[in-house]
Amino acid sequence: MKTLAVLTVRNEGAFLLEWLAHHKAAGFTDFLVFSNDCDDGTDRMLDRLAELGWLTHVPNPGPWEEGPQWSALKLADKHPALKTAEWVMVIDMDEFVNIKIGDKTLSALTDSFPDCDAFPMTWRMFGNAGVTDFEDLPVTEVFTRAAPRILHWPWRALMVKTLFRRDVFRKLGVHRPKGEKRPARWFDPNLGQRLFSAPGSDHYSVMQLNHYALGAMESYIVKCDRGRANRSASAFDMSYWCDRNFADEEDTSLQELNSSTIRQDLLADPVLQTLHQDSVIWRKARFAELMQEEPWRALFGRLMMTPPARILAPAEAQRIRQYRRD
């Protein structure tokens, strides 16, 4: 089956090959990638990967009225790659699909539930776990401490991204597709109208979306400098860090799907190898440049001073949720 990943990137060349290798192993057959004014050579890496037949690269230069991601999704809605795909998923560079059944691929998921049109995958947050320095190592091997299977707060840590049948929906969305052509059959029917899973429930037995939102502290500083893909979203800061820095349970289930051979094959290309190394050097240099300014030094210090987020008990979470009016 033709399964398309739609991705928007900026200055993430150091992580690109690991991400692509994993998702190729997971069963994505096609990649439609939009680059947003890159400084680290990510766009040149994408051009090379397009030459090698790995993906379709579409430059998406600014300015953007609604932010780079929404601009890219509007372009993707009209792209030929979308028209021929059977399954589609909008996904980010810090998100890794993790199928828990069968051979750990997308086919194992869709074959097991043939009547489903949409599979909302709940984020599982993988915290920083005290890693300060950015190193050129696989993110999925460095960060293995995650939020517990049952999390009561915050709801932002339980948002979803959706794998869906293209012919059932009219438009792409960041978290879920829009415009059902007929009543869609969701793996979790309640999530057809929601952006996040119900707190206090285990949504990880069949599938999950490993979310490495923080990374090393050095990388987080560079991520803050880059800014959010969605213009309406708040800036990266300590609140973003606190809502995602969970390190309570060890989870290495993603490593059951071995993608290291694919990644090594990509790095064997001399052009990609050089561009990858250049992006790693750029990331280190950008961090050092930012640290010349006091606001960035202050944020870096706060990251080092702040322990992992504390898990709230059900009663504590309910004390917050009782004030919701919706």
C-alpha positions as CSV (number, residue, x, y, z in Angstrom):
1,M,0.0,0.0,0.0
2,K,1.2,3.5,-0.7
3,T,1.6,5.4,2.6
4,L,2.6,9.0,2.6
5,A,4.2,11.0,5.4
6,V,3.9,14.8,5.1
7,L,6.7,16.6,7.0
8,T,7.7,20.2,7.5
9,V,11.3,21.0,8.6
10,R,13.6,23.8,9.4
11,N,17.2,23.4,10.6
12,E,16.9,19.7,11.5
13,G,19.5,18.1,9.2
14,A,21.3,16.5,12.2
15,F,18.2,14.3,12.8
16,L,16.8,13.9,9.3
17,L,18.5,10.6,8.3
18,E,17.5,8.8,11.5
19,W,13.9,9.9,11.1
20,L,13.7,8.8,7.5
21,A,15.3,5.5,8.1
22,H,12.9,4.7,11.0
23,H,9.8,5.6,9.1
24,K,10.9,3.7,6.0
25,A,11.4,0.6,8.2
26,A,8.0,1.3,9.7
27,G,6.3,1.1,6.3
28,F,6.0,4.6,4.9
29,T,6.6,4.3,1.2
30,D,6.6,8.0,0.3
31,F,7.7,11.3,1.9
32,L,6.5,14.7,1.0
33,V,8.8,17.2,2.7
34,F,8.6,21.0,2.9
35,S,11.6,23.0,4.0
36,N,11.2,26.4,5.6
37,D,14.2,28.8,5.2
38,C,16.9,26.4,6.4
39,D,20.3,27.7,7.6
40,D,21.9,24.3,8.4
41,G,21.7,22.7,5.0
42,T,18.6,20.6,5.6
43,D,17.2,21.8,2.3
44,R,20.3,20.6,0.4
45,M,20.0,17.2,2.1
46,L,16.5,17.0,0.9
47,D,17.5,17.9,-2.6
48,R,20.1,15.1,-2.5
49,L,17.5,12.6,-1.1
50,A,15.1,13.6,-3.9
51,E,17.9,12.9,-6.4
52,L,18.3,9.4,-4.9
53,G,14.5,8.8,-5.2
54,W,13.9,8.8,-1.5
55,L,11.3,11.7,-1.2
56,T,9.7,14.7,-2.8
57,H,11.1,18.0,-1.6
58,V,9.1,21.2,-1.9
59,P,10.8,24.5,-0.7
60,N,8.4,26.6,1.4
61,P,10.0,30.0,1.9
62,G,8.5,32.7,4.1
63,P,6.9,34.9,4.9
64,W,3.8,32.8,5.9
65,E,0.5,34.4,6.8
66,E,-0.5,31.5,9.1
67,G,2.9,30.0,9.9
68,P,5.0,27.6,7.8
69,Q,3.2,24.4,8.7
70,W,-0.2,25.6,7.6
71,S,1.3,27.0,4.4
72,A,2.9,23.6,3.7
73,L,-0.4,21.8,4.4
74,K,-2.2,24.0,1.9
75,L,0.4,23.1,-0.7
76,A,0.3,19.5,0.2
77,D,-3.5,19.3,-0.3
78,K,-3.0,20.1,-4.0
79,H,0.2,18.0,-4.5
80,P,0.1,15.0,-6.8
81,A,1.8,12.9,-4.2
82,L,-1.3,13.2,-2.0
83,K,-3.7,12.3,-4.7
84,T,-2.2,8.9,-5.3
85,A,-1.6,7.9,-1.6
86,E,-3.8,5.3,0.1
87,W,-2.8,6.3,3.7
88,V,-1.5,9.7,4.8
89,M,0.0,11.1,8.1
90,V,1.1,14.6,8.9
91,I,4.0,14.2,11.2
92,D,6.9,16.2,12.7
93,M,10.7,15.5,12.9
94,D,10.5,14.9,16.7
95,E,7.7,12.3,16.3
96,F,8.3,8.6,15.7
97,V,5.6,6.2,14.8
98,N,5.7,3.1,17.1
99,I,3.5,0.2,16.2
100,K,3.2,-2.4,19.0
101,I,1.7,-5.4,17.1
102,G,2.8,-7.9,14.5
103,D,6.0,-6.9,12.7
104,K,5.8,-3.3,14.0
105,T,4.9,-1.8,10.7
106,L,1.9,0.2,9.4
107,S,0.7,-2.8,7.5
108,A,0.4,-4.8,10.7
109,L,-1.8,-2.0,12.1
110,T,-4.1,-1.5,9.1
111,D,-4.3,-5.3,8.4
112,S,-5.4,-6.0,12.0
113,F,-8.2,-3.4,11.8
114,P,-9.3,-3.5,8.1
115,D,-12.5,-1.5,8.8
116,C,-10.8,1.5,10.3
117,D,-10.3,4.7,8.3
118,A,-8.3,6.7,10.9
119,F,-5.8,5.7,13.6
120,P,-5.1,8.5,16.1
121,M,-1.7,7.9,17.7
122,T,-1.3,9.4,21.1
123,W,1.9,11.1,22.0
124,R,4.1,9.5,24.6
125,M,6.5,12.2,25.8
126,F,10.2,11.2,26.1
127,G,11.9,13.6,28.6
128,N,15.4,15.1,28.6
129,A,16.5,12.9,31.5
130,G,19.4,15.3,32.3
131,V,21.2,15.1,28.9
132,T,23.0,18.5,28.5
133,D,25.2,18.1,25.4
134,F,24.0,17.6,21.9
135,E,25.8,14.6,20.3
136,D,25.5,13.1,16.9
137,L,23.8,9.9,18.1
138,P,20.3,8.5,17.4
139,V,17.7,10.4,19.4
140,T,15.7,7.2,19.9
141,E,18.7,5.5,21.6
142,V,19.8,8.5,23.8
143,F,16.3,9.3,25.1
144,T,14.5,6.2,26.5
145,R,12.9,7.7,29.7
146,A,9.2,8.5,29.1
147,A,5.9,9.6,30.6
148,P,4.1,6.8,32.4
149,R,1.5,4.8,30.6
150,I,-1.2,6.4,32.7
151,L,-0.9,10.2,32.8
152,H,-3.5,12.5,34.3
153,W,-2.0,15.9,33.5
154,P,-1.3,17.9,31.4
155,W,-3.7,17.3,28.5
156,R,-1.1,18.8,26.1
157,A,1.0,15.7,26.6
158,L,-1.7,13.4,25.3
159,M,-2.4,15.0,21.9
160,V,-2.6,12.8,18.8
161,K,-1.5,12.6,15.2
162,T,-3.6,10.6,12.8
163,L,-2.8,8.0,10.1
164,F,-5.9,8.1,7.8
165,R,-7.3,6.9,4.5
166,R,-6.9,9.7,2.0
167,D,-10.1,9.1,0.1
168,V,-12.3,9.4,3.2
169,F,-11.2,13.0,4.1
170,R,-11.0,16.2,2.1
171,K,-8.1,18.1,3.7
172,L,-5.1,17.7,5.8
173,G,-4.8,18.9,9.4
174,V,-1.9,19.1,11.8
175,H,-3.4,16.6,14.3
176,R,-6.3,15.1,12.4
177,P,-7.7,15.3,8.9
178,K,-10.7,17.5,8.1
179,G,-13.9,17.2,6.1
180,E,-15.2,13.6,6.2
181,K,-16.6,12.5,2.8
182,R,-18.6,9.9,4.7
183,P,-18.8,9.0,8.4
184,A,-15.2,7.9,9.2
185,R,-14.5,4.8,11.2
186,W,-11.9,5.8,13.9
187,F,-9.9,3.3,15.8
188,D,-11.0,5.3,18.9
189,P,-14.4,6.7,17.9
190,N,-14.2,9.4,20.6
191,L,-11.1,10.9,19.0
192,G,-12.9,11.7,15.8
193,Q,-13.7,15.1,17.3
194,R,-10.9,15.5,19.8
195,L,-7.3,16.6,19.6
196,F,-6.2,14.6,22.7
197,S,-6.8,11.3,24.4
198,A,-8.6,11.1,27.7
199,P,-6.3,11.6,30.7
200,G,-6.0,8.7,33.0
201,S,-6.2,6.0,30.3
202,D,-3.6,3.8,28.6
203,H,-3.5,4.5,24.9
204,Y,-0.3,2.7,24.1
205,S,-1.1,-1.0,23.8
206,V,-1.5,-1.1,20.0
207,M,0.3,2.0,18.9
208,Q,1.9,5.2,20.1
209,L,3.7,8.2,18.8
210,N,7.1,8.6,20.5
211,H,7.5,12.4,21.0
212,Y,11.1,13.6,21.5
213,A,10.0,17.2,22.0
214,L,13.0,18.3,24.1
215,G,16.2,16.5,23.2
216,A,19.4,17.6,24.7
217,M,19.5,20.9,26.5
218,E,21.8,22.4,23.9
219,S,19.4,21.3,21.1
220,Y,16.4,22.7,23.0
221,I,18.1,26.2,23.0
222,V,18.5,25.9,19.2
223,K,14.9,24.8,18.9
224,C,13.7,27.8,20.9
225,D,15.7,30.0,18.5
226,R,14.1,28.4,15.5
227,G,10.5,29.0,16.7
228,R,7.2,27.1,16.3
229,A,5.9,25.9,13.0
230,N,2.4,27.1,13.9
231,R,2.3,30.8,14.1
232,S,-0.6,30.8,16.6
233,A,1.3,28.6,19.1
234,S,3.2,30.1,22.0
235,A,7.0,30.2,22.0
236,F,9.2,27.5,23.2
237,D,10.1,28.2,26.8
238,M,10.2,26.7,30.3
239,S,6.4,26.0,30.3
240,Y,6.8,24.0,27.1
241,W,9.7,22.1,28.7
242,C,7.9,21.4,32.0
243,D,4.8,20.1,30.2
244,R,6.9,17.5,28.3
245,N,9.9,16.6,30.5
246,F,8.7,13.3,31.8
247,A,11.2,10.5,32.6
248,D,9.4,8.1,34.8
249,E,9.5,4.9,32.8
250,E,12.0,3.2,30.5
251,D,10.5,2.5,27.1
252,T,12.7,1.0,24.4
253,S,9.9,-0.6,22.4
254,L,10.7,1.5,19.3
255,Q,14.1,-0.2,19.0
256,E,12.3,-3.5,18.2
257,L,12.0,-2.1,14.7
258,N,15.7,-2.0,13.6
259,S,16.4,0.8,11.2
260,S,20.1,1.2,11.7
261,T,21.0,-0.6,8.4
262,I,18.9,1.8,6.4
263,R,20.4,4.8,8.2
264,Q,23.9,3.5,7.5
265,D,23.1,3.0,3.9
266,L,22.0,6.7,3.7
267,L,25.2,7.8,5.4
268,A,27.2,5.7,2.9
269,D,26.3,8.3,0.2
270,P,29.3,10.7,0.4
271,V,27.1,13.8,-0.4
272,L,24.6,13.0,2.4
273,Q,27.4,12.1,4.8
274,T,29.1,15.5,4.3
275,L,25.8,17.4,4.5
276,H,24.9,15.5,7.7
277,Q,28.2,16.3,9.3
278,D,27.9,20.0,8.3
279,S,24.5,20.2,9.9
280,V,25.9,18.7,13.1
281,I,28.7,21.3,13.1
282,W,26.1,24.1,12.4
283,R,24.0,23.0,15.4
284,K,27.0,23.2,17.8
285,A,28.1,26.5,16.4
286,R,24.6,28.0,16.6
287,F,24.3,27.0,20.3
288,A,27.6,28.6,21.0
289,E,26.5,31.8,19.2
290,L,23.3,32.0,21.1
291,M,25.1,31.6,24.4
292,Q,26.8,34.9,23.9
293,E,23.5,36.6,24.9
294,E,22.2,36.7,28.5
295,P,18.6,35.6,27.8
296,W,19.8,32.4,26.2
297,R,22.3,31.7,29.0
298,A,19.6,32.3,31.6
299,L,17.3,29.8,29.8
300,F,20.1,27.2,29.6
301,G,20.8,27.6,33.3
302,R,17.1,27.1,34.1
303,L,17.0,23.9,32.1
304,M,20.0,22.6,34.1
305,M,18.4,23.6,37.4
306,T,14.9,22.1,36.7
307,P,14.3,18.4,37.5
308,P,12.0,16.2,35.5
309,A,8.3,17.0,35.7
310,R,6.4,15.5,38.7
311,I,3.5,13.3,37.9
312,L,0.3,14.6,39.3
313,A,-2.0,12.2,41.2
314,P,-5.5,11.8,39.9
315,A,-6.9,14.0,42.6
316,E,-4.4,16.8,41.8
317,A,-5.3,16.7,38.1
318,Q,-9.0,16.7,38.9
319,R,-8.5,19.8,41.0
320,I,-7.3,21.6,37.8
321,R,-9.8,20.1,35.4
322,Q,-12.8,21.0,37.5
323,Y,-12.5,24.6,36.4
324,R,-13.0,23.7,32.7
325,R,-16.3,25.0,31.3
326,D,-16.4,23.1,28.0
